[in-house]
Amino acid sequence: MQPMCSLHAASRRLVVPTSRSTYKPTHIVRFQSANGPETDRKRPEYIPNRITDPNYVRVLDTTLRDGEQSPGATLTAREKLEIARQLSKLGVDVIEAGFPVSSPADFEAVKQIAIEVGNEVQEDGYVPVICGMGRTVFRDLERTWEAVRHAQRPRVHMVLATSEIHMKHKLHMTRDQVIENAVAACKHLQSMGCYDIEFCAEDASRSDPAFLYEVLGEVISAGATTLNIPDTVGWSMPHEYSQLVAGIKANTKGINSVIMSTHCHDDLGLATANSLAGVLAGARQIECCVNGIGERAGNASLEQVVMAMALRGEETMGGLWNGIRPVHIYPASRMVSNYSGMIVQPHMAIVGANAFSHESGMHQDGILKHKETYQIMTPETIGLQKDTSIVLGKLSGRKALSTRLEQLGFGLSPEEVNGVFKRFKALADNKKAITDDDLMDLVTLDQEQQQGHGHGQWELGYIQVVHGTMNVPTSAVTLKGPDGMTSVAQGTGTGPVDATFKAIDSLVQVEAQLMDYSAQSLWDGSQAPVTARVTIQPTGAMGELAQQLRGGGSVEGKPLQFAGQDLDEDIVVCSARAYLTALNKMIGWVNAVNRKRGGSMASRSMASPRKSRGPGGAHGDQVEQHRAQHARVRAAAGASCAGVLIREAAHLTCRRQRRWLLYVQQGEARLKGRRKQSPDRRSSNSWHAGELQLMCLRLVGGHAAAGSNMAAARRRGRSLQHDAEHMAAHA
């Protein structure tokens, strides 16, 4: 049985047989044994302006640049680095790492990727090209070159529109000015030492063909090595885009000395079809994104164009092939989805949850009899391991987990494995068997939590929520601040999550707007863990700072946003942690900016502190004093067994914080009085513990439960009162 496309297990390179037989049911993409014959093709040596194998198609992944421009998508520097590493494992020829001039953060992210990923040479000699995009403005080009020049193979991708509508209404330039500007940009890059130059003729599919040929010919003469022919607004039909590429190939001076590239958007759902039409017409580079994310409706999907060539390239495309290692497609898809917050639709080709599912009885019957009846590739081909000898569950150890993570393509340090293992054990307690999807979520979530929770940041203590149909949703939250002090606050809202966010806001006191919130269960059932994702945007003074650093909202017109996500069985706890992760990222970004500017910004008062949105907003100083008193009282009560119940009751703060603070003051006064009356400190502490507990419980029953079942609250209060008196009597 000969596979139509396979992978050599030792080298992980794409194998495409040379025979051109018609499709047979047994032609399934599968792995080839490591002991099999050396029939795999070797990736051609990288030369910027030519490819030694005429059938080889380079893959430029722009997930980190165009993909991040997706509405609602936002990536941190660390997330970009992790994705770049995964793209390197995937084997993409060119990683477009970002738009360095858009912000200092993006510049640093691109530079870090160039330094680390751009210098990781694999056993077969592969090292990805690291590319940055900029306009043909000299300042953009200089900044972009400074970011990517640290890579072994740096590239600058410059963009300038060539359609009449763009030249007239956006650029306000004539045709001659556009040509002059493009040529000058090429020469300026060469003067800095950059000789791998990609020129993007923005909106090429709506440009005048004659003018397009002229512009491209001039930039070739000026030193461009790759020409990007984008269908910027997804306007073209496949036959039109094919004619566009063929026309450029036939009419552009010097075209045979450069590489033509496709860059197709999915506004009409034709990005993948247009990209394949382009390479059939002579283009030898495809620009695409993992999961097809991107501006507006997205870009050509990497997994779709790659697997289309892998499955049909030899038979119907004249032998076209690429160097992608399909086994890393699914891990890359999950990582991008988790980090960007762009959920993969279940019916999406290749990587969707339903891509290898069969519900129809007729289809199920065929699959059971012979898989190839309704399946043109196996899940294992793209890294979705359906069958494995290692079944992970609550009894599995670190070694089994580490082995499975390595099989999935994650190279984690022992410390990182330990972090994932803690989450793994918590998840395994609630689920019999852990799937690969679960593991990928755990890895990406753990890496994100490391960014959002570190030294000098806010940490979640406990949460208590009261809500239902008979009362106003109320949440009491304790946080450990950057100074190590624990604070408590209460908030009300339209629901438990809203109330919790407002309670957190009253403690952290930074100005931010919630842009997006989503929660999704991992599997069916009411006990399933939930992943929550939160996206926030700085406002007020922090928003102004972000806008200044982004050049008035960034070159790409996208405001700075921060995202956080978490996984937990409790949706409120999960949401609170995700929200704190996003806030901590924002605080860390502002502090980093201020350190570079020679200052620092305290996380309690970012730029210009706002008034607390929680209770007692006008009594901020007084509230802080009483919180400190409350902490001392709780510390004193902690010496007794009753202290546990006190701490449990104390965080159920009443709706009127001033009343709660009054009770705390009374408790501290009683502590002093009891100690004066009794020489036995143990008895004094225990008696005070019981007294303070009674006050807290009366508070809970009489105020926090107001509007709900008062009789039940009183019964609960009397029951715990009896327990407290019993403890005090036997102290």
RAMO-V800138 format. One record per residue. D_CENTER is the distance of its C-alpha to the mean C-alpha in whole Angstrom. Layout:
d_center=D_CENTER
d_center=D_CENTER
//
This chain:
d_center=41
d_center=39
d_center=35
d_center=34
d_center=31
d_center=30
d_center=29
d_center=31
d_center=30
d_center=31
d_center=29
d_center=26
d_center=28
d_center=28
d_center=32
d_center=33
d_center=37
d_center=40
d_center=41
d_center=41
d_center=42
d_center=41
d_center=39
d_center=40
d_center=38
d_center=38
d_center=36
d_center=32
d_center=30
d_center=30
d_center=30
d_center=33
d_center=35
d_center=34
d_center=38
d_center=38
d_center=40
d_center=38
d_center=38
d_center=34
d_center=34
d_center=33
d_center=30
d_center=32
d_center=33
d_center=30
d_center=33
d_center=31
d_center=33
d_center=35
d_center=34
d_center=37
d_center=36
d_center=36
d_center=34
d_center=31
d_center=28
d_center=26
d_center=22
d_center=20
d_center=16
d_center=15
d_center=11
d_center=11
d_center=13
d_center=14
d_center=11
d_center=10
d_center=13
d_center=12
d_center=13
d_center=11
d_center=8
d_center=7
d_center=5
d_center=8
d_center=10
d_center=10
d_center=6
d_center=8
d_center=11
d_center=10
d_center=9
d_center=12
d_center=14
d_center=13
d_center=14
d_center=17
d_center=18
d_center=18
d_center=21
d_center=20
d_center=22
d_center=21
d_center=17
d_center=17
d_center=15
d_center=15
d_center=17
d_center=19
d_center=21
d_center=19
d_center=18
d_center=19
d_center=16
d_center=15
d_center=18
d_center=17
d_center=14
d_center=16
d_center=19
d_center=17
d_center=16
d_center=20
d_center=21
d_center=20
d_center=18
d_center=21
d_center=24
d_center=23
d_center=26
d_center=26
d_center=29
d_center=30
d_center=30
d_center=26
d_center=24
d_center=22
d_center=23
d_center=20
d_center=20
d_center=20
d_center=21
d_center=23
d_center=26
d_center=30
d_center=30
d_center=32
d_center=29
d_center=26
d_center=28
d_center=29
d_center=25
d_center=23
d_center=26
d_center=26
d_center=22
d_center=22
d_center=26
d_center=25
d_center=24
d_center=27
d_center=26
d_center=25
d_center=25
d_center=25
d_center=24
d_center=26
d_center=26
d_center=29
d_center=30
d_center=34
d_center=34
d_center=37
d_center=35
d_center=32
d_center=35
d_center=37
d_center=35
d_center=32
d_center=33
d_center=37
d_center=38
d_center=41
d_center=41
d_center=42
d_center=40
d_center=37
d_center=39
d_center=40
d_center=36
d_center=35
d_center=37
d_center=37
d_center=34
d_center=34
d_center=37
d_center=35
d_center=32
d_center=35
d_center=37
d_center=34
d_center=34
d_center=31
d_center=33
d_center=30
d_center=29
d_center=28
d_center=29
d_center=27
d_center=30
d_center=28
d_center=29
d_center=31
d_center=32
d_center=34
d_center=35
d_center=39
d_center=39
d_center=42
d_center=40
d_center=37
d_center=39
d_center=41
d_center=38
d_center=36
d_center=40
d_center=40
d_center=36
d_center=37
d_center=41
d_center=39
d_center=36
d_center=33
d_center=32
d_center=30
d_center=30
d_center=27
d_center=29
d_center=26
d_center=27
d_center=25
d_center=25
d_center=26
d_center=29
d_center=31
d_center=32
d_center=32
d_center=36
d_center=35
d_center=33
d_center=35
d_center=38
d_center=36
d_center=35
d_center=38
d_center=40
d_center=38
d_center=39
d_center=42
d_center=43
d_center=41
d_center=43
d_center=41
d_center=39
d_center=40
d_center=39
d_center=35
d_center=32
d_center=31
d_center=27
d_center=26
d_center=23
d_center=23
d_center=22
d_center=22
d_center=23
d_center=26
d_center=24
d_center=26
d_center=23
d_center=24
d_center=27
d_center=28
d_center=26
d_center=28
d_center=31
d_center=31
d_center=31
d_center=34
d_center=35
d_center=35
d_center=31
d_center=30
d_center=26
d_center=24
d_center=21
d_center=18
d_center=14
d_center=12
d_center=13
d_center=15
d_center=12
d_center=14
d_center=16
d_center=18
d_center=19
d_center=16
d_center=18
d_center=20
d_center=18
d_center=18
d_center=18
d_center=21
d_center=23
d_center=23
d_center=24
d_center=27
d_center=28
d_center=28
d_center=30
d_center=32
d_center=32
d_center=35
d_center=37
d_center=37
d_center=35
d_center=38
d_center=36
d_center=33
d_center=30
d_center=27
d_center=26
d_center=22
d_center=22
d_center=21
d_center=21
d_center=17
d_center=16
d_center=15
d_center=13
d_center=11
d_center=11
d_center=10
d_center=7
d_center=6
d_center=6
d_center=5
d_center=1
d_center=3
d_center=6
d_center=8
d_center=11
d_center=13
d_center=16
d_center=19
d_center=21
d_center=19
d_center=21
d_center=20
d_center=17
d_center=18
d_center=19
d_center=22
d_center=23
d_center=25
d_center=26
d_center=30
d_center=32
d_center=35
d_center=38
d_center=39
d_center=36
d_center=35
d_center=39
d_center=38
d_center=35
d_center=37
d_center=40
d_center=38
d_center=35
d_center=35
d_center=37
d_center=33
d_center=31
d_center=31
d_center=28
d_center=27
d_center=24
d_center=24
d_center=24
d_center=21
d_center=20
d_center=20
d_center=23
d_center=25
d_center=28
d_center=28
d_center=31
d_center=28
d_center=28
d_center=26
d_center=27
d_center=28
d_center=30
d_center=28
d_center=28
d_center=26
d_center=27
d_center=27
d_center=23
d_center=23
d_center=24
d_center=22
d_center=19
d_center=21
d_center=22
d_center=18
d_center=18
d_center=16
d_center=18
d_center=18
d_center=20
d_center=23
d_center=21
d_center=18
d_center=20
d_center=21
d_center=18
d_center=17
d_center=21
d_center=21
d_center=18
d_center=20
d_center=23
d_center=22
d_center=21
d_center=24
d_center=26
d_center=25
d_center=25
d_center=28
d_center=26
d_center=22
d_center=21
d_center=18
d_center=16
d_center=16
d_center=16
d_center=13
d_center=11
d_center=13
d_center=12
d_center=8
d_center=9
d_center=12
d_center=10
d_center=8
d_center=11
d_center=13
d_center=12
d_center=12
d_center=16
d_center=18
d_center=22
d_center=23
d_center=20
d_center=21
d_center=21
d_center=21
d_center=25
d_center=26
d_center=26
d_center=29
d_center=29
d_center=32
d_center=32
d_center=33
d_center=36
d_center=38
d_center=37
d_center=34
d_center=31
d_center=31
d_center=28
d_center=29
d_center=27
d_center=27
d_center=25
d_center=26
d_center=25
d_center=25
d_center=29
d_center=29
d_center=30
d_center=30
d_center=30
d_center=30
d_center=30
d_center=30
d_center=29
d_center=30
d_center=28
d_center=28
d_center=26
d_center=25
d_center=22
d_center=23
d_center=26
d_center=23
d_center=21
d_center=24
d_center=26
d_center=23
d_center=23
d_center=27
d_center=26
d_center=23
d_center=25
d_center=22
d_center=22
d_center=19
d_center=19
d_center=17
d_center=15
d_center=14
d_center=14
d_center=14
d_center=15
d_center=15
d_center=18
d_center=17
d_center=21
d_center=24
d_center=26
d_center=26
d_center=25
d_center=22
d_center=19
d_center=17
d_center=13
d_center=12
d_center=10
d_center=11
d_center=11
d_center=13
d_center=15
d_center=18
d_center=22
d_center=25
d_center=26
d_center=22
d_center=21
d_center=24
d_center=23
d_center=20
d_center=22
d_center=24
d_center=22
d_center=20
d_center=24
d_center=24
d_center=21
d_center=20
d_center=21
d_center=19
d_center=20
d_center=16
d_center=16
d_center=14
d_center=12
d_center=10
d_center=8
d_center=8
d_center=9
d_center=12
d_center=14
d_center=18
d_center=21
d_center=22
d_center=20
d_center=21
d_center=20
d_center=16
d_center=16
d_center=18
d_center=15
d_center=12
d_center=14
d_center=16
d_center=12
d_center=11
d_center=15
d_center=15
d_center=13
d_center=15
d_center=18
d_center=17
d_center=16
d_center=20
d_center=21
d_center=20
d_center=22
d_center=25
d_center=26
d_center=26
d_center=28
d_center=30
d_center=29
d_center=27
d_center=26
d_center=26
d_center=24
d_center=26
d_center=27
d_center=25
d_center=27
d_center=29
d_center=29
d_center=29
d_center=31
d_center=30
d_center=29
d_center=30
d_center=34
d_center=36
d_center=34
d_center=38
d_center=39
d_center=36
d_center=38
d_center=40
d_center=37
d_center=36
d_center=40
d_center=40
d_center=36
d_center=38
d_center=41
d_center=39
d_center=37
d_center=41
d_center=42
d_center=40
d_center=40
d_center=44
d_center=43
d_center=41
d_center=44
d_center=45
d_center=44
d_center=44
d_center=42
d_center=39
d_center=40
d_center=40
d_center=37
d_center=36
d_center=38
d_center=37
d_center=33
d_center=35
d_center=35
d_center=38
d_center=37
d_center=39
d_center=38
d_center=41
d_center=43
d_center=41
d_center=41
d_center=45
d_center=45
d_center=43
d_center=46
d_center=48
d_center=47
d_center=47
d_center=51
d_center=52
d_center=50
d_center=53
d_center=56
d_center=55
d_center=55
d_center=58
d_center=60
d_center=59
d_center=60
d_center=58
d_center=54
d_center=53
d_center=55
d_center=54
d_center=50
d_center=50
d_center=52
d_center=50
d_center=47
d_center=49
d_center=49
d_center=46
d_center=45
d_center=47
d_center=46
d_center=42
d_center=43
d_center=46
d_center=43
d_center=40
d_center=43
d_center=45
d_center=42
d_center=38
d_center=40
d_center=41
d_center=41
d_center=41
d_center=43
d_center=45
d_center=48
d_center=45
d_center=44
d_center=47
d_center=48
d_center=45
d_center=46
d_center=50
d_center=48
d_center=46
d_center=49
d_center=52
d_center=49
d_center=49
d_center=53
d_center=53
d_center=51
d_center=53
d_center=56
d_center=55
d_center=54
//
